[in-house]
């Protein structure tokens, strides 16, 4: 009887040990799931506490709207650049001088009209800042006729400044000019010899526009 009990106890003990060493041990109090005790890791512990809720992100439709607005803004800038380039087809007789690109309006108009055409095409109405540029303006006059240059004395009679209000760094007035001979001669045009004359800003003339690389 004792022998039978000993054999039964030994069988139970062997089964329990084998269970602990098995790939998927049975649930038994005999097994100790401490790492290193039975040469393998114990069973995973209980899940930890739930973390704090994160900040709520923008709704999906808001993200889509923001992305579309960004794309529309990019398209608008491209369209604006295209429109400026398209308006430059209304200019003729292009001349490149160093980093400056000059062109003449196709049709005649008032000073304000020429200024508006230049600005819409991404350019400015310049005045010749040296003898070389003045010769370019003179040559263009000999092709198309009377041409406005970008300077006025609208603010102070007799004191001509560029369109940013700065004093002129170069002038080539005809003898006796500016005279304001007809009254209200606040604009300037160039003659065939390159000399300047003041003229009423409502006179019909071509205008010279200046385009810089950054204005493209």
C-alpha positions in Angstrom: 0.0 0.0 0.0 2.8 2.4 0.9 4.6 1.5 -2.3 1.5 2.2 -4.3 1.1 5.6 -2.6 4.8 6.4 -3.2 4.4 5.6 -6.9 1.3 7.7 -7.2 2.9 10.7 -5.5 6.0 10.4 -7.7 3.8 10.3 -10.8 1.9 13.5 -9.7 5.2 15.3 -8.9 6.7 14.3 -12.3 3.6 15.5 -14.1 3.7 18.8 -12.3 7.4 19.4 -13.1 6.8 18.4 -16.8 3.9 20.9 -16.9 6.1 23.7 -15.7 8.7 22.9 -18.3 6.2 22.5 -21.1 5.6 25.2 -23.7 2.2 26.1 -22.3 2.2 25.1 -18.6 -1.0 24.2 -16.9 -2.3 26.3 -14.1 -0.8 24.8 -11.0 0.5 26.3 -7.8 3.6 24.1 -8.1 4.9 26.3 -11.0 6.7 29.5 -10.0 6.7 32.1 -12.8 9.8 34.0 -11.7 12.2 34.7 -14.5 15.2 32.5 -14.3 13.6 29.9 -12.0 12.7 27.5 -14.7 15.0 29.0 -17.4 12.2 30.9 -19.2 10.2 34.0 -18.7 7.0 33.9 -16.7 3.6 34.7 -18.0 2.7 38.3 -18.8 1.5 40.4 -15.9 -1.8 42.3 -15.7 -2.3 45.2 -18.0 -1.4 48.6 -16.6 -3.8 51.5 -15.9 -5.2 53.4 -18.9 -3.3 56.5 -19.8 -4.6 60.0 -19.9 -6.6 61.0 -23.0 -4.6 62.9 -25.6 -5.5 66.2 -27.2 -8.2 66.0 -29.7 -6.9 66.6 -33.3 -8.7 68.7 -35.9 -11.6 67.0 -37.6 -10.8 65.3 -40.9 -12.9 67.7 -42.9 -11.0 70.7 -41.4 -7.7 69.1 -42.5 -9.0 68.6 -46.0 -10.2 72.2 -46.1 -6.8 73.5 -44.9 -5.1 71.4 -47.6 -7.4 72.7 -50.3 -7.0 76.3 -49.2 -3.2 75.8 -49.4 -3.5 74.4 -52.9 -5.8 77.2 -54.0 -3.4 79.8 -52.7 -0.5 78.2 -54.7 -2.7 78.2 -57.8 -3.6 81.8 -57.2 0.0 82.9 -57.1 0.8 80.9 -60.3 -2.2 82.5 -62.0 -1.1 86.0 -60.9 2.4 85.3 -62.4 0.8 84.0 -65.6 -1.4 87.1 -65.9 1.6 89.4 -65.5 3.5 87.5 -68.2 0.4 87.6 -70.5 0.1 91.4 -70.1 3.7 91.8 -71.3 2.5 90.9 -74.8 1.2 94.4 -74.9 4.8 95.7 -74.9 7.2 96.0 -77.8 10.8 96.8 -78.7 12.4 95.0 -75.8 15.9 96.0 -74.8 18.2 94.2 -72.4 20.8 96.3 -70.5 22.8 94.4 -67.8 20.2 93.1 -65.4 17.5 95.4 -66.6 14.9 94.7 -69.3 13.2 97.7 -70.9 10.1 97.6 -73.1 7.7 100.1 -74.7 3.9 100.2 -74.4 2.3 99.2 -77.7 -0.2 102.0 -77.7 -0.1 105.7 -76.6 -1.8 107.0 -73.5 -1.6 109.4 -70.6 1.1 109.1 -68.0 -1.3 107.4 -65.6 -2.3 104.9 -68.2 1.3 104.0 -69.0 2.0 103.7 -65.3 -0.9 101.4 -64.8 0.1 99.1 -67.7 3.6 98.8 -66.3 2.3 97.9 -62.8 -0.2 95.3 -64.1 2.6 93.6 -66.0 4.8 93.4 -62.9 7.1 96.3 -64.0 7.8 99.9 -63.1 8.1 103.1 -65.1 11.8 104.0 -64.9 13.9 107.0 -65.7 17.4 106.7 -67.2 19.9 106.6 -64.4 23.0 107.1 -66.6 24.1 108.0 -70.1 23.9 104.4 -71.4 20.3 104.0 -70.3 19.5 107.5 -71.6 20.8 106.4 -75.0 18.4 103.3 -74.9 15.5 105.7 -74.2 16.6 108.0 -77.1 16.9 105.0 -79.5 13.4 103.9 -78.5 12.0 107.4 -79.1 13.5 107.3 -82.6 11.5 104.1 -83.2 8.1 104.8 -81.7 8.0 108.6 -81.0 7.3 110.5 -77.8 7.9 108.4 -74.6 7.2 109.2 -70.9 9.9 108.5 -68.4 9.3 107.7 -64.7 9.7 111.0 -62.9 7.4 113.9 -62.0 7.3 117.2 -60.0 3.7 116.7 -58.9 4.6 117.3 -55.2 6.9 120.3 -55.6 6.9 122.3 -58.8 10.3 122.3 -60.5 11.7 119.5 -58.3 11.5 116.3 -60.3 11.8 113.0 -58.4 11.4 109.3 -59.3 8.2 107.4 -58.7 9.4 106.5 -55.2 9.9 110.1 -54.3 13.7 110.0 -54.5 15.9 112.7 -56.1 17.0 112.0 -59.7 20.7 110.7 -59.8 20.9 111.6 -63.5 19.3 114.3 -65.7 19.7 115.5 -69.2 17.5 118.5 -69.6 17.3 120.5 -72.8 18.5 124.1 -72.4 15.9 126.2 -70.6 14.0 123.1 -69.2 12.1 122.3 -67.2 10.1 125.4 -67.9 6.5 124.5 -67.1 5.8 126.6 -70.2 2.3 125.4 -70.8 1.5 125.2 -67.1 1.0 122.0 -65.2 3.9 120.3 -67.0 4.6 117.7 -64.3 5.9 114.8 -66.5 9.0 114.3 -68.7 9.5 113.0 -72.2 12.7 112.5 -74.1 13.7 114.0 -77.5 15.4 112.4 -80.5 18.8 113.8 -79.3 18.3 112.3 -75.8 17.5 115.6 -74.1 14.6 115.9 -71.7 11.5 118.2 -71.7 8.7 118.6 -69.2 5.2 118.0 -70.5 1.6 117.8 -69.3 0.9 114.3 -67.9 -2.3 114.1 -70.0 -0.5 114.1 -73.3 -0.7 111.0 -75.4 2.6 109.2 -75.4 4.2 105.7 -75.2 5.7 104.7 -71.9 8.9 102.8 -71.1 8.6 100.0 -68.5 11.4 98.3 -66.6 11.2 94.6 -65.7 13.7 93.1 -63.2 14.4 89.4 -62.7 12.5 89.4 -59.4 9.4 90.8 -61.1 8.8 87.7 -63.3 
